[in-house]
Amino acid sequence: MTSTQPSPTPPVAARRPVVHEVHGDRRFDEYAWLRDRNDPAVIAHLDAENAYTDTVTAPLAGLRQRIYDEIAGRVQQSDETAPIPHGPWLYNARTVEGLAYPILCRRPRSAGEGADVQVILDQNVLAEGHEYMRVGDVAVSPDQRLLAYTVDSDGSEQFTLRIRDLDGGADLDEQVDRVYYSLAWSADGSTVFYTRPDAAMRPYQVWRHRVGSAQDADTLVLQEDDERFFAEVSRTRSGGLILISLGSQVTSEVWTLDAADPQARPRVVSARRQGHEYQVDHHGDTLYIVSNDDAINFKLVAAPVAAPQRDNWRDVIPHRDDVKLDGVDLFARHMVLYERAGGMRRISHGAVGAADTTVIPQPEEVYVAAPGSNREWDTDTLRFEYSSLITPRSAIDWDMRSHARTVVKEDPVLGGYDRSRYATERQWATAADGTRVPISLVYRRDTPRDGSAPALLYGYGSYEVSTEPSFSVPRLSLLDRGVVYAIAHVRGGGEMGRRWYEDGKLLHKRNTFTDFIACADHLVSNGYTSHARLGIRGGSAGGLLIGAVVNLRPDVARCALAHVPFVDVINTMLDSTLPLTVIEYEEWGDPNQEPAYRYMLSYSPYDNVDIAEHPAVLATGGLNDPRVGFWEPAKWVARLRERTRSRRPILLQTEMGAGHGGPSGRYHSWRKEAFELAFLLGELGIDQA
């Protein structure tokens, strides 16, 4: 497919202008009506958009199928994850060729690999009769006789809590409806703690459910009425405490509850102070607290469990300007720190409470090392996951005494994958204000460096989320067609520490977009690609990035992929009834305040579409998406089509039975990825390879 070929006439959304007036500013929104999913005309329009997208991309059917076959052919479809020790059992997940969902299993730890495997949760069975299915949380009781798990069957992220008897294999005759993420068991396994969302899908309550009782007997533990705060519940690895974590974008408050006394009232660790963020772990009679109190990159402090107030804190790991402390994991004899330095994640460890720690060395310059599943308290072994742009995900066991490294399992890549054929590197672009912005790259070693190669540049840059340079099987279908793949680690993410995040949010948000453009220009000026052969991609808040970049520099790329893009910024952030809006004020700003409104209006993608030669665009949405409304990409696409002077396709694809994460099940996900990659390749002139 090429952009200059004739195409069918796209759907034209009716113009029904609505005038929004805020702070004396009048905005005309001709597509506001697309928000009403109960209007048959809206569903008809989305169906027409899907049909149009299918027609326009029909010439790519062969390429799509080849890419799908490549993805499926590289994945060992019948496989299992590395076993996770937990008391007398080893737990893991298994996949079976032809089945879309994992099967959670366990086997006796003492019986060896040939022992009979017990299936504890077959997600394929849960998915029967549903177009969509997702398991949210899974938690085994301390005595390992019960399994609490949550299921979402429509993508709305409203889950049903069920409890399974692992001795008999059947669910108990009880369930709890409309729960959210996070579960925790009491020490005796009699009680499950869970969260519930409010009408705006903000988890604001923590409840306790006693096993064997009906939902109407559940009792409220804590309710958070500040609309900026989310609630989450967990149990420490020590098993001693239930933690209730309340957090806004910039402020935290943690409450503890004795796990041995599930009816106890929670106690606050440190009362919230605006701008103070902290997290808590437990060891004996001491709490270890990761805090940004006078420490922008965070520090580690300790306090007595009995008197954890700030006045009783003592420094363990002081603040460091060049290292950000992301978290701590405590074990019976060891303390593990998760840190960021030089734009990379790293893991260090030492004795509990010690100031000196050892950084675990990694074999590559550009990599990601992330916490694994560590369920045991009394152990000398740390499980972490390792990956890079050329190294498949591996489960690593690190002996914290001997410093011995054991690769427990590396994900197999079939089809003759040879990592020596690929190169990965770190480049640095220079932003308009002189800031150096890291770029992670991967490409085949025989890819030319004369500007002729196609490339895909990915970005996110919000919420302090770091886009890690990890391995991807579908990406190989790009690399083997000569595409350079690059990640722009722009401000607003967390790659370079807390200041990096703060310099890309609120009234500094435009740095995110200009950083990305600088990265694109760097790739071109250094011969990796040309603007005519560059694709750009991002999702959710990264979709906002793509929309803003397309407005600022329509010539920056040939093609743009925007997955569930947050593009109707002003209208969404002015509507406090929508999910997540109020808590987002501390990320984007509150447009009810005029300075924030004016700044946000200056970059909101939907409000800044000009007449221009736009790149080809593929935007996706989910009808049941509780995070980014399906109407946002629909409105954006309608306005882009109206104002573009390009003949390149501008397409919308809406999942009519899914939410923010797209379709469920690995085969559906692979087909969706093949669809998007085929569109990209077609627009970059690689539609026959």
Residue, then its C-alpha position, 0 to 999 in steps of 0.5 A: m500500500t502507498s499513500t498516493q493510491p486512490s482510496p474509498t471516501p472516508p466517513v464524514a462525522a456530522r458537524r454539530p458545533v458546541v461552544h465551550e467558554v472558559h476564562g473568557d475563551r470560546r472554543f468550538d467543538e463540532y464533534a462533541w456529540l461523538r462522546d455519547r455511546n448511547d447515541p446509535a449514530v455514534i456507534a454507526h460512525l465507529d462501525a463505519e470508521n472500522a469498515y473504512t480502515d479495513t478497506v483502506t488497509a486491505p492491500l496489506a492483508g498479505l503483509r499482515q498475515r506474514i508478520y502475524d506468522e512471523i510473530a507466532g513462529r518466533v514464540q514457543q507457544s507451548d512454554e512455561t515461566a521460571p518456577i517461583p519458590h513459595g514454601p512447599w510449592l513451586y508456582n509458574a504459568r504455562t501456555v499451550e499452543g492454540l490457547a490464548y491465555p496462560i494457565l497458572c500451576r504449581r507443583p510440590r517443591s520437594a518432588g522434582e521436575g517430574a512431579d504432577v502439576q496442579v492447575i490452580l487457575d486456567q484463564n482459558v476456562l475463565a474466557e469461555g463465552h467472553e469476547y474479552m477476559r482479563v485476570g487482574d490480581v491473583a493472591v495465594s493465602p498464607d497457608q496456600r490452600l486458597l486462591a483469591y483472584t479477580v476477573d474483568s470480562d469487558g475491559s471496563e477494569q471493574f473486576t469480580l473477586r472470587i476465591r478458589d479452594l486449592d485442595g478441591g479445585a472449585d471456587l467457593d460459593e461467594q463472590v464480590d462484584r465491582v472491585y479494583y486492583s490489589l488484594a491482600w490476605s490476613a495472616d491466618g487466611s480468614t480475610v481478604f482485603y480489596t479496593r473498590p472504585d467510585a463512580a469516576m473509577r478511582p479506587y477510594q475504599v479498602w474493604r475486608h471480606r471474610v471467607g465464607s461470608a456474603q458480600d453484604a457482610d463485608t466491612l469498610v476499613l478505610q475510605e479516601d474522600d480526597e478525589r486526588f488520591f487512589a487507594e491500594v492494599s498489600r501485605t509485606r513480604s515479612g507477612g507481618l503488616i497489611l499496608i494501605s497506600l493512599g497516593s496522589q500524583v505527588t503526595s503519599e500516606v501509608w496506613t498499617l494494620d497488623a496482619a495477624d489481627p484483620q479486624a484491627r484499625p489501621r494506623v497512619v505512618s506519617a500524615r500526608r503533607q502536600g508534595h511528600e511521597y513515601q513507601v513502606d516496607h517492614h522488618g521486625d520492629t522497624l519500618y523502612i521508608v523510601s521518602n522524598d522528604d528534603a530529597i528530590n531523588f529520594k532517600l531511605v529512612a528507618a523508624p520504629v513500627a510502634a512510633p513511625q512518625r517523621d520525628n523518629w526517622r533516621d537516615v539509612i541511605p542518604h539522598r544522592d544527586d546522581v542516583k534516584l532510589d525507586g524502591v526497597d525490598l526487605f528479606a530476613r537477612h538482606m535489603v535490596l534497593y531499586e535505583r536509577a543512575g545514568g538513565m538506566r535501572r540498577i539493583s543493589h543489595g546489602a545487609v538490612g539497614a546497612a549504608d553500604t550496598t553492592v550493585i549487581p553487574q549487568p552484561e550489557e551497556v543498554y539493558v533493563a533489570a527489574p524486580g522479579s517475583n520474590r515471595e519468600w522471606d527467609t532466602d538468600t536468593l533474589r529473583f530479577e528479570y533481565s532483558s535488553l533490546i537484543t536479549p530476550r527476557s530472562a529470569i535471573d537468580w542472584d545469590m546475595r551471599s556469593h554473588a553467583r548469577t544463575v539464568v533460570k530461564e531465558d525466553p526462547v525465540l524460535g526461527g533461528y534468532d541470532r542476537s549477534r546480527y543486531a546492534t544496540e546503542r545509546q545516543w544523545a540528542t540535544a534539545a532546544d534548551g541544551t538538555r541532552v536527551p537519551i535515545s536507545l536504538v536497535y537495528r540489524r548490523d547490515t542496516p545502512r547508515d546513510g539516511s536511507a533506512p526506515a525507522l520507528l521512534y517510540g515515546y511516552g514521557s509522562y507520570e515518571v514512567s520510564t520506557e525501558p530498552s527491553f526485548s520484543v518479538p514483534r519488533l524483529s519483524l521490523l528489524d529484519r526488514g531494515v527498520v531502525y527502532a529507537i526509544a526517545h527517553v523524553r522529559g516527563g518520564g523517569e529515566m534520568g531521575r525526579r528532576w527529569y520528570e518534573d521538567g516534563k509535566l505541568l507548565h513544563k509539559r511542552n519539553t516532552f514534545t520538543d525533546f521528541i522532535a529533537c530525537a527525531d531530528h538527531l536520528v536524521s542528522n546522524g544518518y539513521t533515517s530521513h523524515a520521509r522514512l520515519g514513523i512515530r508511535g506512542g500510546s495513551a499519554g504517549g498518544l498525546l505526545i504523538g498528537a502534539v508532535v504532529n501538530l508542532r512538526p507535521d513534517v517530522a515523520r511519514c507515519a504516526l501510530a497513536h494507541v488510545p491517545f489522550v488528545d482531547v486534553i482540555n475537554t477531558m480535564l474540565d470534566s471532573t465526572l470522567p474517570l481519573t480527571v481530578i487526580e490528573y490535575e497534579e500531572w497536567g494542571d487544573p484547567n479551572q485555573e486560567p494559567a494552567y488552562r492557557y498552557m494546556l490549550s497551547y498543546s492540546p492535540y485536538d485543539n491545535v490541528d491546523i491546515a497542514e500536510h499531515p503524516a499518515v495516521l492510525a489511531t486506535g480506541g476502545l469502546n469500554d476504555p475507562r482511562v481514555g474515552f473512545w471519543e478522543p481519537a474519534k474526534w481527533v481523526a475527524r478534525l485531522r481529516e477535515r484540515t489535512r492537505s495530505r493524501r495520506p490515510i488518516l484512519l481510526q480503529t475502535e475495539m468495540g468490546a475492549g478497553h484501554g489495553g486493547p483486545s485480550g488473549r495473545y493471538h488477538s494481541w499479535r493480530k493487532e500488532a501485525f495490523e499496526l506494523a503492516f500499516l507502518l511498513g506500508e506507509l514507509g514503502i516496505d509493503q511487499a517484504 
